[in-house]
Amino acid sequence: MTVAERRFREVSDAASDIQRLIGEAREIGCLAHKDADADSLGSALAFAEALREMGKSVHTVVPRPLPQALAYLPGYDTIIDEPPPLDLLFTFDCATVHRFGDRAALVESVAHVINVDHHASNDGFGEINVVDTAASATGQVVYRLLQAMGCPISPETATNLYAALLTDTGGFRHENTTEAALRLGADLVGLGANAGWIALKSYKSRTVAQLRLEGMAVARSQTESGGRLIWSEITSAMLEETGTTLQEAEGVIDQLQTVGPMKVAVLFKQAGPQLTKISVRSRDEIDATQVCTPFGGGGHRRAAGAELREPLETARKRVLDVARALLGPTS
């Protein structure tokens, strides 16, 4: 069976098979991807909560380190390190198995894997692949799946799904803020999600140390091509000086992409002597994934990332060369 034959765009096409597998399973896992964001973790926690409401034994697993900024999500305290042997595994917001990091082996060890996602680059690694590339967030796909299975949605589940939707649309500011996304947001609020509280936790809960780190990164930013390319970096020395971690640097890229003429924004993060992570944002005709796929990364048209197993200086040169080539000469 080909990947295309195993891929379901409409969740209703997959719901009955998924319900059958859920009914047969004794132990079920819900897995988020490495460096989990609110879409991946919120989707996993939401689905796990819904399955518990059905009386199932469910275990939420997240590759370490846990995203401390998402500790406000309902069910965060249920995340475990080592699940028991699983009969069924759901994965959320992940296009390839390698994106699970040290949990990739878990995906390969479970007999039945359901892959729930919205990335166009998803390679269909599951037995069943519910991949809707038109969805604004994986949380939107999860909501449709729960509806198709007739599952009640608790306020806790609604909160997790709203956090997933809010953050993957950039606070309902990105181009993927569709009518369907806005209507879903309203529906989730009606089901018990506190929109103001989730926005506060998502965008207005930084520490003073994070604020200092962002200020340092913005001060180091450089522009090229008339401001069409902007980039900066987070070094180990900056983390040490501010007492922060790489997890706390996630908001920096959002600051870089506020520059008016920007077409490509790149943030380089020194994760080790031989490991550099990049976050990329783009506008207009530039696709952020085009900057990341040459280095084994991926994501969305407007937001993507990658890891390069090389020093910061080397990674910076290689990535910027790709970005410059995409932008072409300044007119």
Contacts in CASP RR format, 6 or more apart in sequence:
PFRMAT RR
TARGET T0000
AUTHOR 0000-0000-0000
METHOD contacts of the structure
MODEL  1
MTVAERRFREVSDAASDIQRLIGEAREIGCLAHKDADADSLGSALAFAEA
LREMGKSVHTVVPRPLPQALAYLPGYDTIIDEPPPLDLLFTFDCATVHRF
GDRAALVESVAHVINVDHHASNDGFGEINVVDTAASATGQVVYRLLQAMG
CPISPETATNLYAALLTDTGGFRHENTTEAALRLGADLVGLGANAGWIAL
KSYKSRTVAQLRLEGMAVARSQTESGGRLIWSEITSAMLEETGTTLQEAE
GVIDQLQTVGPMKVAVLFKQAGPQLTKISVRSRDEIDATQVCTPFGGGGH
RRAAGAELREPLETARKRVLDVARALLGPTS
3 123 0 8 1.000
3 124 0 8 1.000
3 129 0 8 1.000
6 124 0 8 1.000
6 126 0 8 1.000
6 127 0 8 1.000
6 128 0 8 1.000
6 129 0 8 1.000
7 122 0 8 1.000
7 124 0 8 1.000
7 129 0 8 1.000
7 131 0 8 1.000
8 14 0 8 1.000
8 128 0 8 1.000
8 129 0 8 1.000
8 130 0 8 1.000
8 131 0 8 1.000
9 131 0 8 1.000
9 132 0 8 1.000
9 133 0 8 1.000
9 134 0 8 1.000
10 132 0 8 1.000
11 130 0 8 1.000
11 132 0 8 1.000
11 141 0 8 1.000
11 144 0 8 1.000
11 145 0 8 1.000
11 148 0 8 1.000
12 148 0 8 1.000
14 128 0 8 1.000
14 130 0 8 1.000
14 145 0 8 1.000
15 145 0 8 1.000
15 148 0 8 1.000
15 149 0 8 1.000
17 128 0 8 1.000
18 114 0 8 1.000
18 128 0 8 1.000
18 130 0 8 1.000
18 145 0 8 1.000
18 149 0 8 1.000
19 149 0 8 1.000
21 88 0 8 1.000
21 112 0 8 1.000
21 114 0 8 1.000
21 128 0 8 1.000
22 28 0 8 1.000
22 51 0 8 1.000
22 54 0 8 1.000
22 56 0 8 1.000
22 88 0 8 1.000
23 56 0 8 1.000
24 87 0 8 1.000
24 88 0 8 1.000
25 56 0 8 1.000
25 86 0 8 1.000
25 87 0 8 1.000
25 88 0 8 1.000
25 112 0 8 1.000
26 57 0 8 1.000
26 87 0 8 1.000
27 57 0 8 1.000
27 59 0 8 1.000
27 83 0 8 1.000
27 84 0 8 1.000
27 85 0 8 1.000
27 86 0 8 1.000
27 87 0 8 1.000
27 88 0 8 1.000
28 51 0 8 1.000
28 56 0 8 1.000
28 57 0 8 1.000
28 58 0 8 1.000
28 59 0 8 1.000
28 86 0 8 1.000
28 87 0 8 1.000
28 88 0 8 1.000
28 89 0 8 1.000
28 90 0 8 1.000
29 48 0 8 1.000
29 58 0 8 1.000
29 59 0 8 1.000
29 60 0 8 1.000
29 61 0 8 1.000
29 83 0 8 1.000
29 86 0 8 1.000
29 88 0 8 1.000
29 89 0 8 1.000
29 90 0 8 1.000
29 110 0 8 1.000
30 44 0 8 1.000
30 45 0 8 1.000
30 47 0 8 1.000
30 48 0 8 1.000
30 51 0 8 1.000
30 58 0 8 1.000
30 59 0 8 1.000
30 60 0 8 1.000
30 61 0 8 1.000
30 89 0 8 1.000
30 90 0 8 1.000
30 92 0 8 1.000
31 44 0 8 1.000
31 60 0 8 1.000
31 61 0 8 1.000
31 62 0 8 1.000
31 89 0 8 1.000
31 90 0 8 1.000
31 91 0 8 1.000
31 92 0 8 1.000
31 94 0 8 1.000
31 100 0 8 1.000
31 103 0 8 1.000
31 106 0 8 1.000
31 107 0 8 1.000
32 40 0 8 1.000
32 41 0 8 1.000
32 42 0 8 1.000
32 43 0 8 1.000
32 44 0 8 1.000
32 60 0 8 1.000
32 61 0 8 1.000
32 62 0 8 1.000
32 63 0 8 1.000
32 92 0 8 1.000
32 93 0 8 1.000
32 94 0 8 1.000
33 40 0 8 1.000
33 63 0 8 1.000
33 91 0 8 1.000
33 92 0 8 1.000
33 93 0 8 1.000
33 94 0 8 1.000
33 99 0 8 1.000
33 100 0 8 1.000
34 63 0 8 1.000
34 99 0 8 1.000
34 100 0 8 1.000
34 101 0 8 1.000
34 102 0 8 1.000
34 103 0 8 1.000
35 63 0 8 1.000
35 67 0 8 1.000
35 247 0 8 1.000
36 44 0 8 1.000
36 62 0 8 1.000
36 63 0 8 1.000
36 66 0 8 1.000
36 67 0 8 1.000
36 70 0 8 1.000
37 67 0 8 1.000
37 70 0 8 1.000
37 93 0 8 1.000
37 167 0 8 1.000
37 168 0 8 1.000
38 70 0 8 1.000
38 73 0 8 1.000
38 163 0 8 1.000
38 164 0 8 1.000
38 166 0 8 1.000
38 167 0 8 1.000
38 168 0 8 1.000
38 202 0 8 1.000
39 92 0 8 1.000
39 93 0 8 1.000
39 137 0 8 1.000
39 138 0 8 1.000
39 139 0 8 1.000
39 164 0 8 1.000
39 165 0 8 1.000
39 167 0 8 1.000
39 168 0 8 1.000
40 92 0 8 1.000
40 93 0 8 1.000
40 94 0 8 1.000
40 138 0 8 1.000
40 164 0 8 1.000
41 62 0 8 1.000
41 67 0 8 1.000
41 70 0 8 1.000
41 73 0 8 1.000
41 76 0 8 1.000
42 70 0 8 1.000
42 73 0 8 1.000
42 92 0 8 1.000
42 139 0 8 1.000
42 160 0 8 1.000
42 161 0 8 1.000
42 163 0 8 1.000
42 164 0 8 1.000
43 92 0 8 1.000
43 93 0 8 1.000
43 116 0 8 1.000
43 137 0 8 1.000
43 138 0 8 1.000
43 139 0 8 1.000
43 141 0 8 1.000
43 142 0 8 1.000
43 160 0 8 1.000
43 161 0 8 1.000
43 164 0 8 1.000
44 60 0 8 1.000
44 62 0 8 1.000
44 90 0 8 1.000
44 92 0 8 1.000
45 60 0 8 1.000
45 73 0 8 1.000
45 74 0 8 1.000
45 75 0 8 1.000
45 76 0 8 1.000
45 78 0 8 1.000
45 160 0 8 1.000
46 139 0 8 1.000
46 142 0 8 1.000
46 146 0 8 1.000
46 156 0 8 1.000
46 157 0 8 1.000
46 158 0 8 1.000
46 160 0 8 1.000
46 161 0 8 1.000
46 164 0 8 1.000
47 90 0 8 1.000
47 92 0 8 1.000
47 116 0 8 1.000
47 142 0 8 1.000
47 145 0 8 1.000
47 146 0 8 1.000
48 58 0 8 1.000
48 59 0 8 1.000
48 60 0 8 1.000
48 75 0 8 1.000
48 78 0 8 1.000
49 74 0 8 1.000
49 75 0 8 1.000
49 154 0 8 1.000
49 156 0 8 1.000
49 157 0 8 1.000
49 160 0 8 1.000
50 146 0 8 1.000
50 151 0 8 1.000
50 152 0 8 1.000
50 153 0 8 1.000
50 154 0 8 1.000
50 157 0 8 1.000
51 58 0 8 1.000
52 58 0 8 1.000
53 151 0 8 1.000
53 152 0 8 1.000
53 154 0 8 1.000
54 151 0 8 1.000
59 80 0 8 1.000
59 83 0 8 1.000
59 84 0 8 1.000
59 86 0 8 1.000
60 75 0 8 1.000
60 78 0 8 1.000
60 79 0 8 1.000
60 80 0 8 1.000
61 79 0 8 1.000
61 80 0 8 1.000
61 81 0 8 1.000
61 83 0 8 1.000
61 103 0 8 1.000
61 106 0 8 1.000
62 79 0 8 1.000
63 100 0 8 1.000
63 101 0 8 1.000
63 102 0 8 1.000
63 103 0 8 1.000
64 81 0 8 1.000
64 102 0 8 1.000
65 245 0 8 1.000
65 247 0 8 1.000
66 79 0 8 1.000
67 247 0 8 1.000
68 247 0 8 1.000
69 205 0 8 1.000
69 247 0 8 1.000
69 248 0 8 1.000
69 250 0 8 1.000
70 76 0 8 1.000
70 163 0 8 1.000
72 201 0 8 1.000
72 205 0 8 1.000
73 159 0 8 1.000
73 160 0 8 1.000
73 163 0 8 1.000
74 156 0 8 1.000
74 157 0 8 1.000
74 159 0 8 1.000
74 160 0 8 1.000
75 156 0 8 1.000
75 160 0 8 1.000
83 106 0 8 1.000
86 106 0 8 1.000
86 109 0 8 1.000
86 110 0 8 1.000
87 110 0 8 1.000
87 111 0 8 1.000
87 112 0 8 1.000
88 110 0 8 1.000
88 111 0 8 1.000
88 112 0 8 1.000
88 113 0 8 1.000
88 114 0 8 1.000
89 106 0 8 1.000
89 107 0 8 1.000
89 110 0 8 1.000
89 112 0 8 1.000
89 113 0 8 1.000
89 114 0 8 1.000
90 113 0 8 1.000
90 114 0 8 1.000
90 116 0 8 1.000
91 100 0 8 1.000
91 107 0 8 1.000
91 113 0 8 1.000
91 114 0 8 1.000
91 115 0 8 1.000
91 116 0 8 1.000
91 117 0 8 1.000
91 126 0 8 1.000
92 116 0 8 1.000
92 117 0 8 1.000
92 138 0 8 1.000
92 139 0 8 1.000
92 142 0 8 1.000
93 116 0 8 1.000
93 117 0 8 1.000
93 118 0 8 1.000
93 119 0 8 1.000
93 137 0 8 1.000
93 138 0 8 1.000
93 139 0 8 1.000
94 100 0 8 1.000
94 115 0 8 1.000
94 117 0 8 1.000
94 119 0 8 1.000
94 122 0 8 1.000
95 117 0 8 1.000
95 119 0 8 1.000
95 121 0 8 1.000
95 122 0 8 1.000
95 123 0 8 1.000
95 298 0 8 1.000
95 299 0 8 1.000
96 121 0 8 1.000
96 122 0 8 1.000
96 123 0 8 1.000
96 125 0 8 1.000
97 104 0 8 1.000
97 107 0 8 1.000
97 108 0 8 1.000
97 125 0 8 1.000
98 104 0 8 1.000
100 106 0 8 1.000
100 107 0 8 1.000
107 113 0 8 1.000
107 125 0 8 1.000
112 127 0 8 1.000
113 125 0 8 1.000
113 126 0 8 1.000
113 127 0 8 1.000
113 128 0 8 1.000
114 126 0 8 1.000
114 127 0 8 1.000
114 128 0 8 1.000
114 129 0 8 1.000
114 130 0 8 1.000
115 122 0 8 1.000
115 124 0 8 1.000
115 125 0 8 1.000
115 126 0 8 1.000
115 128 0 8 1.000
115 129 0 8 1.000
115 130 0 8 1.000
115 131 0 8 1.000
116 130 0 8 1.000
116 131 0 8 1.000
116 138 0 8 1.000
116 141 0 8 1.000
116 142 0 8 1.000
116 145 0 8 1.000
117 129 0 8 1.000
117 130 0 8 1.000
117 131 0 8 1.000
117 138 0 8 1.000
117 141 0 8 1.000
118 131 0 8 1.000
118 132 0 8 1.000
118 133 0 8 1.000
118 134 0 8 1.000
118 135 0 8 1.000
118 136 0 8 1.000
118 137 0 8 1.000
118 138 0 8 1.000
118 140 0 8 1.000
118 141 0 8 1.000
119 131 0 8 1.000
119 133 0 8 1.000
119 298 0 8 1.000
119 299 0 8 1.000
119 300 0 8 1.000
120 133 0 8 1.000
121 289 0 8 1.000
121 298 0 8 1.000
121 299 0 8 1.000
122 129 0 8 1.000
122 131 0 8 1.000
124 131 0 8 1.000
130 141 0 8 1.000
130 145 0 8 1.000
131 141 0 8 1.000
132 140 0 8 1.000
132 141 0 8 1.000
132 144 0 8 1.000
135 141 0 8 1.000
135 144 0 8 1.000
136 165 0 8 1.000
136 168 0 8 1.000
136 169 0 8 1.000
136 176 0 8 1.000
136 177 0 8 1.000
136 178 0 8 1.000
136 180 0 8 1.000
136 181 0 8 1.000
137 164 0 8 1.000
137 165 0 8 1.000
137 167 0 8 1.000
137 168 0 8 1.000
137 169 0 8 1.000
137 176 0 8 1.000
137 181 0 8 1.000
138 164 0 8 1.000
138 168 0 8 1.000
139 161 0 8 1.000
139 164 0 8 1.000
139 165 0 8 1.000
139 168 0 8 1.000
140 161 0 8 1.000
140 164 0 8 1.000
140 165 0 8 1.000
140 180 0 8 1.000
140 181 0 8 1.000
140 184 0 8 1.000
142 161 0 8 1.000
142 164 0 8 1.000
143 153 0 8 1.000
143 161 0 8 1.000
143 184 0 8 1.000
143 187 0 8 1.000
143 188 0 8 1.000
146 153 0 8 1.000
146 157 0 8 1.000
153 161 0 8 1.000
153 191 0 8 1.000
154 191 0 8 1.000
155 191 0 8 1.000
155 192 0 8 1.000
155 193 0 8 1.000
157 191 0 8 1.000
158 188 0 8 1.000
158 189 0 8 1.000
158 190 0 8 1.000
158 191 0 8 1.000
158 192 0 8 1.000
158 193 0 8 1.000
159 188 0 8 1.000
159 192 0 8 1.000
159 193 0 8 1.000
159 194 0 8 1.000
159 198 0 8 1.000
161 184 0 8 1.000
161 188 0 8 1.000
161 193 0 8 1.000
162 185 0 8 1.000
162 188 0 8 1.000
162 189 0 8 1.000
162 193 0 8 1.000
162 195 0 8 1.000
162 198 0 8 1.000
163 198 0 8 1.000
163 201 0 8 1.000
163 202 0 8 1.000
165 181 0 8 1.000
165 184 0 8 1.000
165 185 0 8 1.000
165 188 0 8 1.000
166 172 0 8 1.000
166 185 0 8 1.000
166 195 0 8 1.000
166 198 0 8 1.000
166 199 0 8 1.000
166 202 0 8 1.000
167 202 0 8 1.000
168 174 0 8 1.000
168 176 0 8 1.000
169 176 0 8 1.000
169 177 0 8 1.000
169 181 0 8 1.000
170 177 0 8 1.000
171 177 0 8 1.000
171 199 0 8 1.000
171 202 0 8 1.000
171 203 0 8 1.000
172 181 0 8 1.000
172 182 0 8 1.000
174 302 0 8 1.000
174 303 0 8 1.000
175 302 0 8 1.000
176 300 0 8 1.000
176 302 0 8 1.000
185 193 0 8 1.000
185 195 0 8 1.000
189 195 0 8 1.000
206 214 0 8 1.000
207 244 0 8 1.000
207 248 0 8 1.000
209 242 0 8 1.000
209 243 0 8 1.000
209 244 0 8 1.000
209 248 0 8 1.000
210 242 0 8 1.000
210 244 0 8 1.000
210 248 0 8 1.000
210 249 0 8 1.000
210 251 0 8 1.000
212 242 0 8 1.000
212 244 0 8 1.000
213 234 0 8 1.000
213 238 0 8 1.000
213 239 0 8 1.000
213 242 0 8 1.000
213 244 0 8 1.000
213 248 0 8 1.000
213 249 0 8 1.000
213 252 0 8 1.000
214 249 0 8 1.000
214 251 0 8 1.000
214 252 0 8 1.000
214 255 0 8 1.000
216 238 0 8 1.000
216 241 0 8 1.000
216 242 0 8 1.000
217 232 0 8 1.000
217 233 0 8 1.000
217 234 0 8 1.000
217 238 0 8 1.000
217 249 0 8 1.000
217 252 0 8 1.000
217 255 0 8 1.000
217 267 0 8 1.000
218 232 0 8 1.000
218 252 0 8 1.000
218 255 0 8 1.000
218 256 0 8 1.000
220 232 0 8 1.000
220 233 0 8 1.000
221 230 0 8 1.000
221 231 0 8 1.000
221 232 0 8 1.000
221 256 0 8 1.000
222 230 0 8 1.000
222 231 0 8 1.000
222 232 0 8 1.000
223 229 0 8 1.000
223 230 0 8 1.000
223 259 0 8 1.000
224 230 0 8 1.000
224 324 0 8 1.000
225 263 0 8 1.000
225 324 0 8 1.000
225 327 0 8 1.000
225 328 0 8 1.000
225 330 0 8 1.000
226 261 0 8 1.000
226 330 0 8 1.000
227 259 0 8 1.000
227 260 0 8 1.000
227 261 0 8 1.000
227 262 0 8 1.000
228 261 0 8 1.000
228 262 0 8 1.000
228 263 0 8 1.000
228 264 0 8 1.000
228 327 0 8 1.000
228 330 0 8 1.000
229 262 0 8 1.000
229 263 0 8 1.000
229 264 0 8 1.000
229 265 0 8 1.000
229 266 0 8 1.000
229 320 0 8 1.000
229 323 0 8 1.000
229 324 0 8 1.000
229 327 0 8 1.000
230 256 0 8 1.000
230 257 0 8 1.000
230 259 0 8 1.000
230 262 0 8 1.000
230 264 0 8 1.000
230 265 0 8 1.000
230 266 0 8 1.000
231 256 0 8 1.000
231 265 0 8 1.000
231 266 0 8 1.000
231 267 0 8 1.000
231 268 0 8 1.000
231 316 0 8 1.000
231 320 0 8 1.000
231 323 0 8 1.000
232 252 0 8 1.000
232 256 0 8 1.000
232 267 0 8 1.000
232 268 0 8 1.000
233 267 0 8 1.000
233 268 0 8 1.000
233 269 0 8 1.000
233 270 0 8 1.000
233 312 0 8 1.000
233 316 0 8 1.000
234 246 0 8 1.000
234 249 0 8 1.000
234 252 0 8 1.000
234 267 0 8 1.000
234 268 0 8 1.000
234 269 0 8 1.000
234 270 0 8 1.000
235 270 0 8 1.000
235 312 0 8 1.000
236 270 0 8 1.000
236 272 0 8 1.000
239 245 0 8 1.000
239 246 0 8 1.000
239 249 0 8 1.000
246 269 0 8 1.000
246 271 0 8 1.000
246 277 0 8 1.000
249 267 0 8 1.000
249 269 0 8 1.000
250 279 0 8 1.000
252 267 0 8 1.000
253 265 0 8 1.000
253 267 0 8 1.000
253 279 0 8 1.000
253 280 0 8 1.000
253 281 0 8 1.000
254 281 0 8 1.000
256 262 0 8 1.000
256 265 0 8 1.000
256 266 0 8 1.000
256 267 0 8 1.000
256 281 0 8 1.000
257 265 0 8 1.000
257 281 0 8 1.000
257 283 0 8 1.000
259 265 0 8 1.000
262 281 0 8 1.000
262 283 0 8 1.000
263 282 0 8 1.000
263 283 0 8 1.000
263 284 0 8 1.000
263 285 0 8 1.000
263 286 0 8 1.000
263 327 0 8 1.000
264 280 0 8 1.000
264 281 0 8 1.000
264 282 0 8 1.000
264 286 0 8 1.000
264 288 0 8 1.000
264 291 0 8 1.000
264 323 0 8 1.000
264 326 0 8 1.000
264 327 0 8 1.000
265 280 0 8 1.000
265 281 0 8 1.000
265 282 0 8 1.000
266 278 0 8 1.000
266 279 0 8 1.000
266 280 0 8 1.000
266 291 0 8 1.000
266 319 0 8 1.000
266 320 0 8 1.000
266 323 0 8 1.000
267 278 0 8 1.000
267 279 0 8 1.000
267 280 0 8 1.000
268 276 0 8 1.000
268 277 0 8 1.000
268 278 0 8 1.000
268 312 0 8 1.000
268 315 0 8 1.000
268 316 0 8 1.000
268 319 0 8 1.000
269 276 0 8 1.000
269 277 0 8 1.000
269 278 0 8 1.000
269 279 0 8 1.000
270 276 0 8 1.000
270 312 0 8 1.000
271 277 0 8 1.000
271 307 0 8 1.000
273 311 0 8 1.000
274 309 0 8 1.000
274 310 0 8 1.000
274 311 0 8 1.000
275 307 0 8 1.000
275 308 0 8 1.000
275 309 0 8 1.000
275 310 0 8 1.000
276 307 0 8 1.000
276 308 0 8 1.000
276 310 0 8 1.000
276 311 0 8 1.000
276 312 0 8 1.000
276 314 0 8 1.000
276 315 0 8 1.000
276 316 0 8 1.000
277 305 0 8 1.000
277 306 0 8 1.000
277 307 0 8 1.000
277 308 0 8 1.000
278 291 0 8 1.000
278 292 0 8 1.000
278 295 0 8 1.000
278 305 0 8 1.000
278 306 0 8 1.000
278 307 0 8 1.000
278 308 0 8 1.000
278 315 0 8 1.000
278 319 0 8 1.000
279 303 0 8 1.000
279 304 0 8 1.000
279 305 0 8 1.000
280 288 0 8 1.000
280 291 0 8 1.000
280 292 0 8 1.000
280 303 0 8 1.000
280 304 0 8 1.000
280 305 0 8 1.000
280 306 0 8 1.000
280 323 0 8 1.000
281 288 0 8 1.000
281 302 0 8 1.000
281 303 0 8 1.000
282 288 0 8 1.000
282 291 0 8 1.000
282 301 0 8 1.000
282 302 0 8 1.000
282 303 0 8 1.000
283 302 0 8 1.000
286 326 0 8 1.000
286 327 0 8 1.000
287 301 0 8 1.000
288 299 0 8 1.000
288 300 0 8 1.000
288 301 0 8 1.000
288 302 0 8 1.000
288 303 0 8 1.000
288 304 0 8 1.000
288 305 0 8 1.000
289 297 0 8 1.000
289 298 0 8 1.000
289 299 0 8 1.000
289 300 0 8 1.000
289 301 0 8 1.000
289 304 0 8 1.000
290 322 0 8 1.000
290 326 0 8 1.000
291 304 0 8 1.000
291 306 0 8 1.000
291 319 0 8 1.000
291 322 0 8 1.000
291 323 0 8 1.000
291 326 0 8 1.000
292 298 0 8 1.000
292 299 0 8 1.000
292 304 0 8 1.000
292 305 0 8 1.000
292 306 0 8 1.000
293 306 0 8 1.000
294 322 0 8 1.000
295 306 0 8 1.000
295 307 0 8 1.000
295 308 0 8 1.000
295 318 0 8 1.000
295 319 0 8 1.000
296 306 0 8 1.000
296 307 0 8 1.000
297 304 0 8 1.000
297 305 0 8 1.000
297 306 0 8 1.000
297 307 0 8 1.000
298 304 0 8 1.000
298 305 0 8 1.000
298 306 0 8 1.000
299 305 0 8 1.000
308 314 0 8 1.000
308 315 0 8 1.000
308 318 0 8 1.000
308 319 0 8 1.000
310 318 0 8 1.000
END
